[in-house]
Amino acid sequence: MSDVIIETAELSKVYPGTIALNKVNFKVRRGKVNVLIGENGAGKSTMMKILAGAETSSSGEIFVEGRKVEVSDVRAAERLGIGIIFQELNLFPNLTVSENIFAGNEITRRGSLQTRKEIDAARALLKRLGISIDPTMKLGDLYVGQQQLVEIAKALSKDVKVLIMDEPTSALSKSEVEILFKIIRDLKEQGITIIYISHRLEEIMTIGDNITILRNGFLVAEDEVANIDIPWIIRNMVGSDKKRFAYSDHALGEEVLTVKDVSLKRSNGTLALDHVSFSIRAGEIVGIYGLMGGGRTELMECILGAHPMATGDILLDNRSIMHMDIADRIRLGVSLVPENRQKEGLISLMSIVENATISSLWRFAVPLPLFNNLAPLRHKVEAEHVGDIVGRLGIKVGSIRDAITSLSGGNMQKVVIGKALLTMPKVLLMDEPTRGIDVGAKEDVYKAMDMLASSGIAIIYTTSELDEATAVSNRLMVLASGHLRAVMDRANYDREAIVRASTPLAMVG
Amino acid sequence: MASVKSTKTVLTILQLRIFIALFLVMLYFSLTTANFLSQNNLLIMAKHLTVIAVLSLGMSLVILTGGIDLSVGSIVGISGMVAGYLILYGLPVGESIIFFNPVEVAVIACIVGALIGALNGYLITYLGVPPFIATLGTMYIVRGAAMLSNNGATFANLVGRPELDNTGFNLIGNGEFLWLSTPVWLLIILTIITIFIVRKTPLGRHIYAVGGNEQAARFSGIRVNRVKLFVYSFSGFCAAVVGLIITSQLESAHPNAGNTFEMNAIAAVVLGGTSLSGGRGTVFGSVIGACVICALNDGMVMSGISEFWQMVIKGAVIVLAVVVDQLQQRLQARVLASA
């Protein structure tokens, strides 16, 4: 038996506008913990989805046990013995643990469910894994960490030879991580191969045997964990190739926005934001770097006013806006370009012009002393302003009356930015403004940011790509686990220090 | 490409389907049923039309936000009872009793309708009750209240008394002005107002935005709760207008008036091409949809089709309308993709 159980040859995945995987030759070693690591967007998840049959590759080949295979869907992957635990839980909180484990794979006899058998089998399975959870409990009553363990048990209820774990520890407590590691070691002893994705570098050093690093869709390095150290990982993840993005030096103005001790609780009681404080001046561009789930989006939404439960204080022009709702804050000059364009930014049934002005209609209605929202709209004025923004941002449109869905991703994003600009913001919040758009559109977005900052708008943007975090910002803040971990001025940017600060701390008891 | 061109032709036909449907229904009954297009019958149909069409105006706005209002039929009932009570017995204030003139009575009934609508909106927004359940609840509560108001009996003979200066209530339903009856004028005015709101004001945009993507609407600074509060209040107001028209036409208020009217209103809106998931559709489409339902109802009655078959046909037409709508959506997506 060869020591390579899965091998990909020149595997590529092309999405419109981006190449997620570029001719990757990935080797998975039998009976080992194979760690896959890279920045967000490096191609890890795409790779795993292809191996698990949730996505199909654009070109290239996959070999399992030396045999060329087609992993056309999840069932095909299961037949090959490949199981996956996704980052987001794919479980049913309204069903019991054993019902979850056997969902889609129920034990039946002549068409009727064998509940008793399922419970017994689930109990045996959980016992074998050393997990003390009662299989008759409702899943929703368990902690998130326990639910994660159930997800693992579910994957193992099928006959798997290779188990893919996509950030399995992101929701686990310290003791649960230990249980997970014990399970992983047991599985290794049983000859099961693990593919392990994580952002926690210390963890990788503890549990990993082999490491493979992806960057921008390329496989850039692979080695045995025994031969390497954390700085080596960071160096390879980050790389040294810098993209050119627009940045111009310009004078900064007065302080416009001050965030004081802002905290936000999640529904499960943990803190999404933990006493975050900073301020920003007119014309300044502040980048927020951090992994997903680090609190970036929550911070943006708190400043916009989407979380009335947030505590602390936020001042705009030295005046507290904490008690105001989103509509009031937008009028005063705070505007957000949300992270998820489709879900939070656009109204896909509407036209380009309607989307662009939906935040700023008060500017285009005939002014009335009362019932402003019932004043007639001046469609011509509206169209002029939208035309102007379309020109300034270089949005490629046929007619502004066309459906918003007729645009490409990059142009849609520019419309969302235009929508925020039409509210005449003093502070522009941009949550991952370049997510899912091609390189050309990225450059346009950063060019626009530079232009806006030069005109005196304060910009706060988030990104999970280091190049983009450092290229256009005056100042960089690193947010991890809801804490502001590091603040650096442009002169002192240190890429390795940034990445280290963004890594979630090894679990502190 | 020829195929794209023919696809586009089909698409245009599908987009105009509600007008084509109206034309075909009118054509069919005018050919098969004597007197269908007679002046007398058109007047009767106009009467029926106002009831469904005015309800469909309010219902359009509600459905455009992605909601539903099942309580409009009950509001029709209770607003009539309010009007009937005020005309017969007036409003006791301390020792004395105030009698209102018909215009004031109408205003009060409309306010009551709008307030019930506002209650719906409050339940749905601030208390988080799903629209279907909230308005199902108020449908029963309001109907019950209408029954309780006079122990299930009607307020009859609402002609008013000259010495109280409250005669003339019957003019709301039976009056005539410039060749058209008052209800038709009411329909025309309300339709214009509603279309103005939807097409020309920020509020109208907000209604579409809330129905299209509530989260994006919220992040855009739209006060989603206020928008919803408005549409349900407006729907209640429209229902009250219908209650007044019916009560005035009959010169008596029946607590069971308007029963199941909500279904006709919803059907009219759906026939008119408005998506039940919100964000897509036109108010004018709903009015034409109401015309189709009305012509279909009256035509089937006149041509002697059995009541049972009437139900089957009406149901089939509604389902067909949605099937065609789905077809149009898919075709449109394909045209967009090939462009």
Interface residues (C-beta under 8 A of the other chain):
Chain A: L304 A306 D325 I326 A327 R329 I330 R331 L336 P338 K343 E344 G345 L346 I347 S348 L349 M350 E354 T357 I358 S359 L361 W362 A365 N372 N373 L374 A375 P376 L377 A403 T405 S406 K419 T423
Chain B: F196 I197 K200 T201 P202 L203 R205 H206 Y208 A209 G211 G212 N213 Q215 A216 A217 R218 F219 S220 G221 I222 R223 G279 R280 L336 A339
